[in-house]
Amino acid sequence: MMVNKETSRNISTAKGRTGRKARGSGTSRASGAVRNRGRARVQATPAVHPMPVWQRVLVSVVLVVGFGFLFYWFAVRPYAYRWKPCYGFQEYGVCLPSRYTIHGLDLSHHQGDVDWDQLAYHHNPMFPLRFVFMKATEGSDLADETFDANFRLAREHGMIRGAYHYFSPKSDAIRQADFFIRHVALEQGDLPPVLDVEERGGLSKEELQRRVRLWLDRVEEYYHVTPIIYSGYKFRTKYLSDSLFNRYPYWIAHYYVDSVSYEGPWHFWQHTDRGSVPGIKKRVDLNIFRGTQAQLDTLRIN
C-alpha cells in the first residue's frame, strides 16, 4: 500500500512526541526519586538545638577573661614597673631601690660585647656601679664565651668583680664544681664564687639540696672562701629554705618590688632585669648590696 509523504511525516512526529514523553516521564521519575532520597536524608538528620543564652554568655566571659590574663601576663606585667610610682631615684632606665648606696650589675653572653671604657666613664657618680658579677660556666661543659674578656676588663677598669656558675640538676655536682674551678682564677679582692640555682629538674627537694651542698663544699674547699648562693625569692623559699644554707651569703632575685619580702638574711638584691647602662647595648640586670662599702670589702677574698 502506498503512504503519502504527509502521512509519513505525521506518523514520525507522533512517534517523536511519544518518545520524548516517555523519556521525560523516566527523567521525572528519576528526579523524584533523588528528591525523595534527599528528603529522607534531611529527615534523618537530628535537629540541632541552639546553645542557651547563659551558656553563650559564660563562654564569652571565659574567653575574654582568659585572653585578658594572657595579654597582661606576657605584654603588660613585664613592663608594669614603668607605671609604678618611684619612691627612690630614677637612674639607668629604672627606679632604683631607696636607702641603698652600693650598686652593681651582672653580665653574661646575653649582653653581647661590652664597651668597658664607656661603662666606666659614663656611669652616674651619684649611683656608681661598684661591682659586677659575670657568668663563667653552666653545667659541666658549657663556658660563657664572654667571661674571660669581661673578667679581665672589669679589674682593669677598677670594678669589684665576681664569677658565677649556673647549676644544672641534670649533671654531676662535683663535675660542675671542677669545671668552674678550671675556668675561674679568683684573685685577692674578688668576690666569692657564686652558685646560681634556679631549677630542680624533677629532683626531690632533698636530692637537690644534697647536690647543691656537694658543689658548695667542693668550691669552698678549693678557694678557701664561703660561696654565695643566688636564687629567686620563691625558689629559695620552696627548695633551699633549710637552715644549713643560712651560713652562705644570699643573692636574691626579686623583681619589680619596692622592698625584699624574704624574711631571712640576704646580702645582694637583683631588683630588675631591665637596666639600661652606657656601654651595654642590651638590657642588663641591676643589683644592690645590703650594706656599706666597708661591709662589702669584708666579703672580698683576701
C-alpha positions as protocol buffer text, in pm:
chain_id: "A"
residue {
  index: 1
  type: MET
  ca { x: 0 y: 0 z: 0 }
}
residue {
  index: 2
  type: MET
  ca { x: 130 y: 345 z: -87 }
}
residue {
  index: 3
  type: VAL
  ca { x: 161 y: 602 z: 203 }
}
residue {
  index: 4
  type: ASN
  ca { x: 195 y: 963 z: 103 }
}
residue {
  index: 5
  type: LYS
  ca { x: 472 y: 1184 z: 239 }
}
residue {
  index: 6
  type: GLU
  ca { x: 245 y: 1395 z: 458 }
}
residue {
  index: 7
  type: THR
  ca { x: 112 y: 1091 z: 640 }
}
residue {
  index: 8
  type: SER
  ca { x: 469 y: 965 z: 696 }
}
residue {
  index: 9
  type: ARG
  ca { x: 573 y: 1295 z: 850 }
}
residue {
  index: 10
  type: ASN
  ca { x: 270 y: 1291 z: 1083 }
}
residue {
  index: 11
  type: ILE
  ca { x: 350 y: 940 z: 1199 }
}
residue {
  index: 12
  type: SER
  ca { x: 717 y: 1030 z: 1262 }
}
residue {
  index: 13
  type: THR
  ca { x: 623 y: 1342 z: 1457 }
}
residue {
  index: 14
  type: ALA
  ca { x: 380 y: 1145 z: 1670 }
}
residue {
  index: 15
  type: LYS
  ca { x: 647 y: 882 z: 1746 }
}
residue {
  index: 16
  type: GLY
  ca { x: 895 y: 1158 z: 1841 }
}
residue {
  index: 17
  type: ARG
  ca { x: 647 y: 1316 z: 2081 }
}
residue {
  index: 18
  type: THR
  ca { x: 568 y: 976 z: 2230 }
}
residue {
  index: 19
  type: GLY
  ca { x: 943 y: 901 z: 2278 }
}
residue {
  index: 20
  type: ARG
  ca { x: 1010 y: 1239 z: 2438 }
}
residue {
  index: 21
  type: LYS
  ca { x: 714 y: 1190 z: 2670 }
}
residue {
  index: 22
  type: ALA
  ca { x: 845 y: 851 z: 2766 }
}
residue {
  index: 23
  type: ARG
  ca { x: 1194 y: 985 z: 2828 }
}
residue {
  index: 24
  type: GLY
  ca { x: 1053 y: 1284 z: 3011 }
}
residue {
  index: 25
  type: SER
  ca { x: 846 y: 1056 z: 3229 }
}
residue {
  index: 26
  type: GLY
  ca { x: 1157 y: 850 z: 3308 }
}
residue {
  index: 27
  type: THR
  ca { x: 1360 y: 1158 z: 3392 }
}
residue {
  index: 28
  type: SER
  ca { x: 1078 y: 1290 z: 3606 }
}
residue {
  index: 29
  type: ARG
  ca { x: 1059 y: 964 z: 3795 }
}
residue {
  index: 30
  type: ALA
  ca { x: 1439 y: 965 z: 3849 }
}
residue {
  index: 31
  type: SER
  ca { x: 1434 y: 1322 z: 3970 }
}
residue {
  index: 32
  type: GLY
  ca { x: 1152 y: 1244 z: 4204 }
}
residue {
  index: 33
  type: ALA
  ca { x: 1347 y: 951 z: 4346 }
}
residue {
  index: 34
  type: VAL
  ca { x: 1650 y: 1174 z: 4407 }
}
residue {
  index: 35
  type: ARG
  ca { x: 1430 y: 1433 z: 4576 }
}
residue {
  index: 36
  type: ASN
  ca { x: 1271 y: 1165 z: 4787 }
}
residue {
  index: 37
  type: ARG
  ca { x: 1613 y: 1033 z: 4892 }
}
residue {
  index: 38
  type: GLY
  ca { x: 1725 y: 1390 z: 4972 }
}
residue {
  index: 39
  type: ARG
  ca { x: 1412 y: 1440 z: 5184 }
}
residue {
  index: 40
  type: ALA
  ca { x: 1485 y: 1112 z: 5356 }
}
residue {
  index: 41
  type: ARG
  ca { x: 1837 y: 1220 z: 5438 }
}
residue {
  index: 42
  type: VAL
  ca { x: 1718 y: 1557 z: 5562 }
}
residue {
  index: 43
  type: GLN
  ca { x: 1454 y: 1392 z: 5774 }
}
residue {
  index: 44
  type: ALA
  ca { x: 1717 y: 1152 z: 5917 }
}
residue {
  index: 45
  type: THR
  ca { x: 1943 y: 1440 z: 6037 }
}
residue {
  index: 46
  type: PRO
  ca { x: 1882 y: 1511 z: 6407 }
}
residue {
  index: 47
  type: ALA
  ca { x: 1770 y: 1858 z: 6495 }
}
residue {
  index: 48
  type: VAL
  ca { x: 2043 y: 2098 z: 6620 }
}
residue {
  index: 49
  type: HIS
  ca { x: 1938 y: 2288 z: 6927 }
}
residue {
  index: 50
  type: PRO
  ca { x: 2091 y: 2635 z: 6970 }
}
residue {
  index: 51
  type: MET
  ca { x: 2317 y: 2693 z: 7277 }
}
residue {
  index: 52
  type: PRO
  ca { x: 2125 y: 2855 z: 7560 }
}
residue {
  index: 53
  type: VAL
  ca { x: 2191 y: 3223 z: 7613 }
}
residue {
  index: 54
  type: TRP
  ca { x: 2350 y: 3170 z: 7954 }
}
residue {
  index: 55
  type: GLN
  ca { x: 2600 y: 2923 z: 7807 }
}
residue {
  index: 56
  type: ARG
  ca { x: 2696 y: 3164 z: 7531 }
}
residue {
  index: 57
  type: VAL
  ca { x: 2747 y: 3439 z: 7787 }
}
residue {
  index: 58
  type: LEU
  ca { x: 2957 y: 3209 z: 8006 }
}
residue {
  index: 59
  type: VAL
  ca { x: 3181 y: 3101 z: 7716 }
}
residue {
  index: 60
  type: SER
  ca { x: 3226 y: 3462 z: 7610 }
}
residue {
  index: 61
  type: VAL
  ca { x: 3323 y: 3569 z: 7962 }
}
residue {
  index: 62
  type: VAL
  ca { x: 3573 y: 3283 z: 7994 }
}
residue {
  index: 63
  type: LEU
  ca { x: 3733 y: 3372 z: 7660 }
}
residue {
  index: 64
  type: VAL
  ca { x: 3756 y: 3742 z: 7743 }
}
residue {
  index: 65
  type: VAL
  ca { x: 3899 y: 3677 z: 8089 }
}
residue {
  index: 66
  type: GLY
  ca { x: 4146 y: 3420 z: 7954 }
}
residue {
  index: 67
  type: PHE
  ca { x: 4265 y: 3648 z: 7676 }
}
residue {
  index: 68
  type: GLY
  ca { x: 4290 y: 3939 z: 7917 }
}
residue {
  index: 69
  type: PHE
  ca { x: 4502 y: 3734 z: 8157 }
}
residue {
  index: 70
  type: LEU
  ca { x: 4740 y: 3619 z: 7883 }
}
residue {
  index: 71
  type: PHE
  ca { x: 4770 y: 3973 z: 7750 }
}
residue {
  index: 72
  type: TYR
  ca { x: 4851 y: 4106 z: 8097 }
}
residue {
  index: 73
  type: TRP
  ca { x: 5097 y: 3825 z: 8176 }
}
residue {
  index: 74
  type: PHE
  ca { x: 5301 y: 3849 z: 7857 }
}
residue {
  index: 75
  type: ALA
  ca { x: 5250 y: 4208 z: 7741 }
}
residue {
  index: 76
  type: VAL
  ca { x: 5179 y: 4422 z: 8048 }
}
residue {
  index: 77
  type: ARG
  ca { x: 5334 y: 4255 z: 8353 }
}
residue {
  index: 78
  type: PRO
  ca { x: 5697 y: 4263 z: 8230 }
}
residue {
  index: 79
  type: TYR
  ca { x: 5670 y: 4639 z: 8186 }
}
residue {
  index: 80
  type: ALA
  ca { x: 5435 y: 4723 z: 8474 }
}
residue {
  index: 81
  type: TYR
  ca { x: 5723 y: 4874 z: 8670 }
}
residue {
  index: 82
  type: ARG
  ca { x: 5721 y: 5164 z: 8424 }
}
residue {
  index: 83
  type: TRP
  ca { x: 5386 y: 5283 z: 8559 }
}
residue {
  index: 84
  type: LYS
  ca { x: 5458 y: 5227 z: 8926 }
}
residue {
  index: 85
  type: PRO
  ca { x: 5536 y: 5533 z: 9136 }
}
residue {
  index: 86
  type: CYS
  ca { x: 5907 y: 5560 z: 9212 }
}
residue {
  index: 87
  type: TYR
  ca { x: 5993 y: 5613 z: 9576 }
}
residue {
  index: 88
  type: GLY
  ca { x: 6367 y: 5607 z: 9513 }
}
residue {
  index: 89
  type: PHE
  ca { x: 6566 y: 5759 z: 9227 }
}
residue {
  index: 90
  type: GLN
  ca { x: 6530 y: 5716 z: 8852 }
}
residue {
  index: 91
  type: GLU
  ca { x: 6859 y: 5604 z: 8703 }
}
residue {
  index: 92
  type: TYR
  ca { x: 6987 y: 5350 z: 8449 }
}
residue {
  index: 93
  type: GLY
  ca { x: 6638 y: 5333 z: 8300 }
}
residue {
  index: 94
  type: VAL
  ca { x: 6471 y: 5206 z: 8619 }
}
residue {
  index: 95
  type: CYS
  ca { x: 6363 y: 5313 z: 8964 }
}
residue {
  index: 96
  type: LEU
  ca { x: 6649 y: 5233 z: 9200 }
}
residue {
  index: 97
  type: PRO
  ca { x: 6557 y: 5097 z: 9543 }
}
residue {
  index: 98
  type: SER
  ca { x: 6582 y: 5363 z: 9810 }
}
residue {
  index: 99
  type: ARG
  ca { x: 6818 y: 5358 z: 10111 }
}
residue {
  index: 100
  type: TYR
  ca { x: 7093 y: 5163 z: 9930 }
}
residue {
  index: 101
  type: THR
  ca { x: 7420 y: 5317 z: 9815 }
}
residue {
  index: 102
  type: ILE
  ca { x: 7621 y: 5027 z: 9670 }
}
residue {
  index: 103
  type: HIS
  ca { x: 7506 y: 4941 z: 9318 }
}
residue {
  index: 104
  type: GLY
  ca { x: 7624 y: 4681 z: 9070 }
}
residue {
  index: 105
  type: LEU
  ca { x: 7527 y: 4468 z: 8770 }
}
residue {
  index: 106
  type: ASP
  ca { x: 7570 y: 4119 z: 8633 }
}
residue {
  index: 107
  type: LEU
  ca { x: 7663 y: 4008 z: 8283 }
}
residue {
  index: 108
  type: SER
  ca { x: 7663 y: 3707 z: 8055 }
}
residue {
  index: 109
  type: HIS
  ca { x: 7685 y: 3643 z: 7681 }
}
residue {
  index: 110
  type: HIS
  ca { x: 7324 y: 3767 z: 7655 }
}
residue {
  index: 111
  type: GLN
  ca { x: 7451 y: 4126 z: 7683 }
}
residue {
  index: 112
  type: GLY
  ca { x: 7697 y: 4080 z: 7397 }
}
residue {
  index: 113
  type: ASP
  ca { x: 8017 y: 4284 z: 7376 }
}
residue {
  index: 114
  type: VAL
  ca { x: 8063 y: 4545 z: 7650 }
}
residue {
  index: 115
  type: ASP
  ca { x: 8234 y: 4879 z: 7593 }
}
residue {
  index: 116
  type: TRP
  ca { x: 8418 y: 4891 z: 7924 }
}
residue {
  index: 117
  type: ASP
  ca { x: 8567 y: 5236 z: 7862 }
}
residue {
  index: 118
  type: GLN
  ca { x: 8220 y: 5383 z: 7815 }
}
residue {
  index: 119
  type: LEU
  ca { x: 8079 y: 5183 z: 8105 }
}
residue {
  index: 120
  type: ALA
  ca { x: 8350 y: 5303 z: 8346 }
}
residue {
  index: 121
  type: TYR
  ca { x: 8343 y: 5666 z: 8228 }
}
residue {
  index: 122
  type: HIS
  ca { x: 7972 y: 5738 z: 8194 }
}
residue {
  index: 123
  type: HIS
  ca { x: 7806 y: 5581 z: 8492 }
}
residue {
  index: 124
  type: ASN
  ca { x: 7633 y: 5823 z: 8724 }
}
residue {
  index: 125
  type: PRO
  ca { x: 7868 y: 5947 z: 9001 }
}
residue {
  index: 126
  type: MET
  ca { x: 7571 y: 5966 z: 9238 }
}
residue {
  index: 127
  type: PHE
  ca { x: 7497 y: 5596 z: 9183 }
}
residue {
  index: 128
  type: PRO
  ca { x: 7827 y: 5441 z: 9072 }
}
residue {
  index: 129
  type: LEU
  ca { x: 7831 y: 5078 z: 8968 }
}
residue {
  index: 130
  type: ARG
  ca { x: 8090 y: 4937 z: 9205 }
}
residue {
  index: 131
  type: PHE
  ca { x: 8066 y: 4563 z: 9147 }
}
residue {
  index: 132
  type: VAL
  ca { x: 7988 y: 4320 z: 8866 }
}
residue {
  index: 133
  type: PHE
  ca { x: 7912 y: 3950 z: 8864 }
}
residue {
  index: 134
  type: MET
  ca { x: 7983 y: 3760 z: 8541 }
}
residue {
  index: 135
  type: LYS
  ca { x: 7861 y: 3421 z: 8425 }
}
residue {
  index: 136
  type: ALA
  ca { x: 8154 y: 3185 z: 8389 }
}
residue {
  index: 137
  type: THR
  ca { x: 8013 y: 2836 z: 8344 }
}
residue {
  index: 138
  type: GLU
  ca { x: 7695 y: 2630 z: 8322 }
}
residue {
  index: 139
  type: GLY
  ca { x: 7656 y: 2260 z: 8394 }
}
residue {
  index: 140
  type: SER
  ca { x: 7966 y: 2050 z: 8342 }
}
residue {
  index: 141
  type: ASP
  ca { x: 8064 y: 2153 z: 7989 }
}
residue {
  index: 142
  type: LEU
  ca { x: 7938 y: 2500 z: 7895 }
}
residue {
  index: 143
  type: ALA
  ca { x: 8166 y: 2801 z: 7937 }
}
residue {
  index: 144
  type: ASP
  ca { x: 8038 y: 3154 z: 7871 }
}
residue {
  index: 145
  type: GLU
  ca { x: 8229 y: 3289 z: 7573 }
}
residue {
  index: 146
  type: THR
  ca { x: 8238 y: 3646 z: 7706 }
}
residue {
  index: 147
  type: PHE
  ca { x: 8366 y: 3562 z: 8053 }
}
residue {
  index: 148
  type: ASP
  ca { x: 8743 y: 3574 z: 8007 }
}
residue {
  index: 149
  type: ALA
  ca { x: 8745 y: 3916 z: 7843 }
}
residue {
  index: 150
  type: ASN
  ca { x: 8486 y: 4068 z: 8076 }
}
residue {
  index: 151
  type: PHE
  ca { x: 8654 y: 3928 z: 8386 }
}
residue {
  index: 152
  type: ARG
  ca { x: 8989 y: 4077 z: 8287 }
}
residue {
  index: 153
  type: LEU
  ca { x: 8848 y: 4413 z: 8177 }
}
residue {
  index: 154
  type: ALA
  ca { x: 8637 y: 4456 z: 8489 }
}
residue {
  index: 155
  type: ARG
  ca { x: 8951 y: 4454 z: 8704 }
}
residue {
  index: 156
  type: GLU
  ca { x: 9137 y: 4682 z: 8463 }
}
residue {
  index: 157
  type: HIS
  ca { x: 8856 y: 4936 z: 8495 }
}
residue {
  index: 158
  type: GLY
  ca { x: 8852 y: 4929 z: 8873 }
}
residue {
  index: 159
  type: MET
  ca { x: 8531 y: 4734 z: 8936 }
}
residue {
  index: 160
  type: ILE
  ca { x: 8493 y: 4473 z: 9208 }
}
residue {
  index: 161
  type: ARG
  ca { x: 8432 y: 4152 z: 9018 }
}
residue {
  index: 162
  type: GLY
  ca { x: 8276 y: 3813 z: 9084 }
}
residue {
  index: 163
  type: ALA
  ca { x: 8203 y: 3496 z: 8886 }
}
residue {
  index: 164
  type: TYR
  ca { x: 7900 y: 3268 z: 8895 }
}
residue {
  index: 165
  type: HIS
  ca { x: 7813 y: 2916 z: 8787 }
}
residue {
  index: 166
  type: TYR
  ca { x: 7466 y: 2821 z: 8661 }
}
residue {
  index: 167
  type: PHE
  ca { x: 7377 y: 2495 z: 8832 }
}
residue {
  index: 168
  type: SER
  ca { x: 7229 y: 2211 z: 8625 }
}
residue {
  index: 169
  type: PRO
  ca { x: 7030 y: 1946 z: 8815 }
}
residue {
  index: 170
  type: LYS
  ca { x: 7096 y: 1704 z: 8527 }
}
residue {
  index: 171
  type: SER
  ca { x: 7473 y: 1699 z: 8569 }
}
residue {
  index: 172
  type: ASP
  ca { x: 7700 y: 1565 z: 8843 }
}
residue {
  index: 173
  type: ALA
  ca { x: 7760 y: 1832 z: 9107 }
}
residue {
  index: 174
  type: ILE
  ca { x: 8130 y: 1757 z: 9160 }
}
residue {
  index: 175
  type: ARG
  ca { x: 8196 y: 1763 z: 8786 }
}
residue {
  index: 176
  type: GLN
  ca { x: 8024 y: 2103 z: 8770 }
}
residue {
  index: 177
  type: ALA
  ca { x: 8233 y: 2235 z: 9058 }
}
residue {
  index: 178
  type: ASP
  ca { x: 8556 y: 2115 z: 8900 }
}
residue {
  index: 179
  type: PHE
  ca { x: 8453 y: 2264 z: 8566 }
}
residue {
  index: 180
  type: PHE
  ca { x: 8401 y: 2604 z: 8734 }
}
residue {
  index: 181
  type: ILE
  ca { x: 8735 y: 2576 z: 8916 }
}
residue {
  index: 182
  type: ARG
  ca { x: 8921 y: 2505 z: 8591 }
}
residue {
  index: 183
  type: HIS
  ca { x: 8777 y: 2817 z: 8425 }
}
residue {
  index: 184
  type: VAL
  ca { x: 8780 y: 3073 z: 8707 }
}
residue {
  index: 185
  type: ALA
  ca { x: 9101 y: 3201 z: 8867 }
}
residue {
  index: 186
  type: LEU
  ca { x: 8979 y: 3419 z: 9152 }
}
residue {
  index: 187
  type: GLU
  ca { x: 9228 y: 3665 z: 9297 }
}
residue {
  index: 188
  type: GLN
  ca { x: 9263 y: 3880 z: 9603 }
}
residue {
  index: 189
  type: GLY
  ca { x: 8993 y: 4147 z: 9606 }
}
residue {
  index: 190
  type: ASP
  ca { x: 8743 y: 3942 z: 9406 }
}
residue {
  index: 191
  type: LEU
  ca { x: 8402 y: 3849 z: 9542 }
}
residue {
  index: 192
  type: PRO
  ca { x: 8342 y: 3486 z: 9645 }
}
residue {
  index: 193
  type: PRO
  ca { x: 8228 y: 3234 z: 9382 }
}
residue {
  index: 194
  type: VAL
  ca { x: 7853 y: 3223 z: 9323 }
}
residue {
  index: 195
  type: LEU
  ca { x: 7624 y: 2926 z: 9265 }
}
residue {
  index: 196
  type: ASP
  ca { x: 7314 y: 3021 z: 9064 }
}
residue {
  index: 197
  type: VAL
  ca { x: 7034 y: 2775 z: 9146 }
}
residue {
  index: 198
  type: GLU
  ca { x: 6708 y: 2831 z: 8958 }
}
residue {
  index: 199
  type: GLU
  ca { x: 6572 y: 2487 z: 8860 }
}
residue {
  index: 200
  type: ARG
  ca { x: 6539 y: 2146 z: 9020 }
}
residue {
  index: 201
  type: GLY
  ca { x: 6491 y: 1936 z: 8704 }
}
residue {
  index: 202
  type: GLY
  ca { x: 6250 y: 1691 z: 8863 }
}
residue {
  index: 203
  type: LEU
  ca { x: 6475 y: 1623 z: 9163 }
}
residue {
  index: 204
  type: SER
  ca { x: 6324 y: 1594 z: 9505 }
}
residue {
  index: 205
  type: LYS
  ca { x: 6389 y: 1880 z: 9745 }
}
residue {
  index: 206
  type: GLU
  ca { x: 6623 y: 1660 z: 9948 }
}
residue {
  index: 207
  type: GLU
  ca { x: 6824 y: 1543 z: 9646 }
}
residue {
  index: 208
  type: LEU
  ca { x: 6854 y: 1897 z: 9509 }
}
residue {
  index: 209
  type: GLN
  ca { x: 6983 y: 2020 z: 9843 }
}
residue {
  index: 210
  type: ARG
  ca { x: 7233 y: 1733 z: 9862 }
}
residue {
  index: 211
  type: ARG
  ca { x: 7375 y: 1815 z: 9519 }
}
residue {
  index: 212
  type: VAL
  ca { x: 7391 y: 2187 z: 9591 }
}
residue {
  index: 213
  type: ARG
  ca { x: 7585 y: 2113 z: 9910 }
}
residue {
  index: 214
  type: LEU
  ca { x: 7832 y: 1900 z: 9714 }
}
residue {
  index: 215
  type: TRP
  ca { x: 7908 y: 2191 z: 9479 }
}
residue {
  index: 216
  type: LEU
  ca { x: 7936 y: 2441 z: 9764 }
}
residue {
  index: 217
  type: ASP
  ca { x: 8165 y: 2220 z: 9970 }
}
residue {
  index: 218
  type: ARG
  ca { x: 8395 y: 2141 z: 9677 }
}
residue {
  index: 219
  type: VAL
  ca { x: 8429 y: 2505 z: 9573 }
}
residue {
  index: 220
  type: GLU
  ca { x: 8476 y: 2630 z: 9929 }
}
residue {
  index: 221
  type: GLU
  ca { x: 8748 y: 2373 z: 9984 }
}
residue {
  index: 222
  type: TYR
  ca { x: 8933 y: 2494 z: 9674 }
}
residue {
  index: 223
  type: TYR
  ca { x: 8902 y: 2873 z: 9710 }
}
residue {
  index: 224
  type: HIS
  ca { x: 8903 y: 2884 z: 10093 }
}
residue {
  index: 225
  type: VAL
  ca { x: 8608 y: 3122 z: 10100 }
}
residue {
  index: 226
  type: THR
  ca { x: 8236 y: 3074 z: 10165 }
}
residue {
  index: 227
  type: PRO
  ca { x: 8046 y: 3078 z: 9832 }
}
residue {
  index: 228
  type: ILE
  ca { x: 7741 y: 3292 z: 9760 }
}
residue {
  index: 229
  type: ILE
  ca { x: 7405 y: 3139 z: 9668 }
}
residue {
  index: 230
  type: TYR
  ca { x: 7195 y: 3311 z: 9402 }
}
residue {
  index: 231
  type: SER
  ca { x: 6829 y: 3217 z: 9369 }
}
residue {
  index: 232
  type: GLY
  ca { x: 6486 y: 3365 z: 9317 }
}
residue {
  index: 233
  type: TYR
  ca { x: 6277 y: 3457 z: 9617 }
}
residue {
  index: 234
  type: LYS
  ca { x: 6014 y: 3186 z: 9560 }
}
residue {
  index: 235
  type: PHE
  ca { x: 6263 y: 2914 z: 9463 }
}
residue {
  index: 236
  type: ARG
  ca { x: 6477 y: 2979 z: 9770 }
}
residue {
  index: 237
  type: THR
  ca { x: 6172 y: 2972 z: 9997 }
}
residue {
  index: 238
  type: LYS
  ca { x: 6043 y: 2647 z: 9849 }
}
residue {
  index: 239
  type: TYR
  ca { x: 6358 y: 2443 z: 9792 }
}
residue {
  index: 240
  type: LEU
  ca { x: 6655 y: 2598 z: 9975 }
}
residue {
  index: 241
  type: SER
  ca { x: 6495 y: 2716 z: 10298 }
}
residue {
  index: 242
  type: ASP
  ca { x: 6684 y: 2467 z: 10515 }
}
residue {
  index: 243
  type: SER
  ca { x: 6884 y: 2637 z: 10790 }
}
residue {
  index: 244
  type: LEU
  ca { x: 7205 y: 2468 z: 10669 }
}
residue {
  index: 245
  type: PHE
  ca { x: 7212 y: 2721 z: 10381 }
}
residue {
  index: 246
  type: ASN
  ca { x: 7189 y: 3024 z: 10610 }
}
residue {
  index: 247
  type: ARG
  ca { x: 7566 y: 3048 z: 10652 }
}
residue {
  index: 248
  type: TYR
  ca { x: 7610 y: 3125 z: 10281 }
}
residue {
  index: 249
  type: PRO
  ca { x: 7571 y: 3487 z: 10169 }
}
residue {
  index: 250
  type: TYR
  ca { x: 7246 y: 3513 z: 9977 }
}
residue {
  index: 251
  type: TRP
  ca { x: 7200 y: 3700 z: 9649 }
}
residue {
  index: 252
  type: ILE
  ca { x: 6824 y: 3723 z: 9596 }
}
residue {
  index: 253
  type: ALA
  ca { x: 6642 y: 3780 z: 9266 }
}
residue {
  index: 254
  type: HIS
  ca { x: 6320 y: 3968 z: 9333 }
}
residue {
  index: 255
  type: TYR
  ca { x: 6199 y: 4194 z: 9051 }
}
residue {
  index: 256
  type: TYR
  ca { x: 5971 y: 4497 z: 9031 }
}
residue {
  index: 257
  type: VAL
  ca { x: 5909 y: 4536 z: 9404 }
}
residue {
  index: 258
  type: ASP
  ca { x: 5988 y: 4823 z: 9638 }
}
residue {
  index: 259
  type: SER
  ca { x: 6140 y: 4602 z: 9905 }
}
residue {
  index: 260
  type: VAL
  ca { x: 6252 y: 4243 z: 9961 }
}
residue {
  index: 261
  type: SER
  ca { x: 5989 y: 4021 z: 10122 }
}
residue {
  index: 262
  type: TYR
  ca { x: 6232 y: 3744 z: 10213 }
}
residue {
  index: 263
  type: GLU
  ca { x: 6246 y: 3714 z: 10590 }
}
residue {
  index: 264
  type: GLY
  ca { x: 6589 y: 3553 z: 10618 }
}
residue {
  index: 265
  type: PRO
  ca { x: 6929 y: 3720 z: 10584 }
}
residue {
  index: 266
  type: TRP
  ca { x: 7038 y: 3839 z: 10241 }
}
residue {
  index: 267
  type: HIS
  ca { x: 7333 y: 4039 z: 10105 }
}
residue {
  index: 268
  type: PHE
  ca { x: 7270 y: 4121 z: 9737 }
}
residue {
  index: 269
  type: TRP
  ca { x: 6940 y: 4203 z: 9567 }
}
residue {
  index: 270
  type: GLN
  ca { x: 6889 y: 4170 z: 9191 }
}
residue {
  index: 271
  type: HIS
  ca { x: 6596 y: 4409 z: 9162 }
}
residue {
  index: 272
  type: THR
  ca { x: 6546 y: 4436 z: 8784 }
}
residue {
  index: 273
  type: ASP
  ca { x: 6643 y: 4282 z: 8452 }
}
residue {
  index: 274
  type: ARG
  ca { x: 6557 y: 4599 z: 8258 }
}
residue {
  index: 275
  type: GLY
  ca { x: 6854 y: 4822 z: 8332 }
}
residue {
  index: 276
  type: SER
  ca { x: 6999 y: 5048 z: 8063 }
}
residue {
  index: 277
  type: VAL
  ca { x: 7369 y: 5112 z: 8117 }
}
residue {
  index: 278
  type: PRO
  ca { x: 7616 y: 5306 z: 7897 }
}
residue {
  index: 279
  type: GLY
  ca { x: 7847 y: 5069 z: 7714 }
}
residue {
  index: 280
  type: ILE
  ca { x: 7596 y: 4782 z: 7712 }
}
residue {
  index: 281
  type: LYS
  ca { x: 7360 y: 4771 z: 7415 }
}
residue {
  index: 282
  type: LYS
  ca { x: 7108 y: 4528 z: 7563 }
}
residue {
  index: 283
  type: ARG
  ca { x: 6906 y: 4535 z: 7883 }
}
residue {
  index: 284
  type: VAL
  ca { x: 7100 y: 4427 z: 8188 }
}
residue {
  index: 285
  type: ASP
  ca { x: 7036 y: 4306 z: 8545 }
}
residue {
  index: 286
  type: LEU
  ca { x: 7094 y: 4560 z: 8819 }
}
residue {
  index: 287
  type: ASN
  ca { x: 7175 y: 4484 z: 9182 }
}
residue {
  index: 288
  type: ILE
  ca { x: 7233 y: 4650 z: 9517 }
}
residue {
  index: 289
  type: PHE
  ca { x: 7445 y: 4543 z: 9812 }
}
residue {
  index: 290
  type: ARG
  ca { x: 7277 y: 4550 z: 10150 }
}
residue {
  index: 291
  type: GLY
  ca { x: 7538 y: 4737 z: 10347 }
}
residue {
  index: 292
  type: THR
  ca { x: 7823 y: 4982 z: 10327 }
}
residue {
  index: 293
  type: GLN
  ca { x: 8137 y: 4976 z: 10117 }
}
residue {
  index: 294
  type: ALA
  ca { x: 8333 y: 4861 z: 10420 }
}
residue {
  index: 295
  type: GLN
  ca { x: 8094 y: 4570 z: 10469 }
}
residue {
  index: 296
  type: LEU
  ca { x: 8123 y: 4476 z: 10101 }
}
residue {
  index: 297
  type: ASP
  ca { x: 8502 y: 4475 z: 10138 }
}
residue {
  index: 298
  type: THR
  ca { x: 8478 y: 4217 z: 10418 }
}
residue {
  index: 299
  type: LEU
  ca { x: 8320 y: 3973 z: 10171 }
}
residue {
  index: 300
  type: ARG
  ca { x: 8606 y: 4001 z: 9925 }
}
residue {
  index: 301
  type: ILE
  ca { x: 8882 y: 3740 z: 9902 }
}
residue {
  index: 302
  type: ASN
  ca { x: 9191 y: 3844 z: 10099 }
}
